[in-house]
Amino acid sequence: MGERTIGTAMDSLTAALKSKIIPNQEYFLQGSVMDTAVQVLLHRLRGLCDNLDSGAESFHDHEMCFSIRKGPPPEQGLSLRVRRAFDYHDAPWQLRYIGQPEIGDKSQPTMVRSSLDIACSSTIVEFLTELGCRLDFECILRGYMFRKGRMKITVSKVFKMVQGKTPDGMEAISQSYLVELSVLAPSGQNAIAEDIKIFADQLKPLVQFEKINYFTRPH
C-alpha cells in the first residue's frame, strides 16, 4: 500500500512538472549596496513596491547549506539549504533545493536556476545528516523583504557565526548588503526575466545588477 501511494504521488508530481504548473524555476539578479546607502535604497523600494502601507517585512534567519555527492568528482554535488526563522518560532523550517545557476544566452537578462521549496520540521537537519549530507557552511541573514507582483526583493545583511548557533554570536562578513530580485515560476516563462530587468534598472545607480558566472576560474 505504501509503495503504491508513493508511486502515485511521484506520478502526479511528474505529470505536474510536464504540465508546467509547478513553480520550479527561479529567475533572479543579484547585486549589493554599501551600508551607508542602504537607507536610501529602502526608501526607494518602499515607493516602488506593493507593500507601501505595511512597510517592508523584516526577517532574521539562520541558514545552513548542505551538500551530498551524486557521483565521483568532477561531478557537481547536490546542494540543499535549510533555513529557520529566529523571529517566528512557530514557523516551519524551510528545505530548499537550488540547482546550478545558468547564464543562458546574452539576450536573457537574468540568471535562471532550478528551485524547489518545502516546509519541514526541525528534525530536517538530523534527517539530512543521516542521509550522508555534509554541512558546508552556515550563516545568519538579517534584512527586509518587499513584493512587486510576483517578484520578491530582499535586502540582506550576511553574518558569519562565531560562537555557535545563537543569534548574538555573529560577525558581519562585509560592509554591504546583498540585494536580490527573484521570481519563482514554471519553466518556460522567460518573459518574467524582462520584468525583473526593468525593475532592476529603476534601482540604478544605487545597485548595479549583473549576471554572474559562478564557474569562471582565474587564469
Salt bridges, closest charged atoms under 4 A:
GLU26 OE2 - ARG96 NH2 2.79
GLU26 OE1 - ARG113 NE 2.69
ASP35 OD2 - LYS157 NZ 2.81
ASP61 OD2 - ARG83 NH1 3.30
GLU63 OE2 - ARG81 NH1 3.52
GLU63 OE1 - ARG83 NH2 2.71
ASP117 OD1 - ARG96 NE 3.24
ASP136 OD1 - ARG134 NE 3.00
GLU138 OE1 - HIS62 NE2 2.81
GLU171 OE2 - LYS160 NZ 3.69
GLU180 OE2 - ARG113 NH2 3.61
ASP201 OD1 - LYS197 NZ 2.97
ASP201 OD1 - LYS204 NZ 3.42
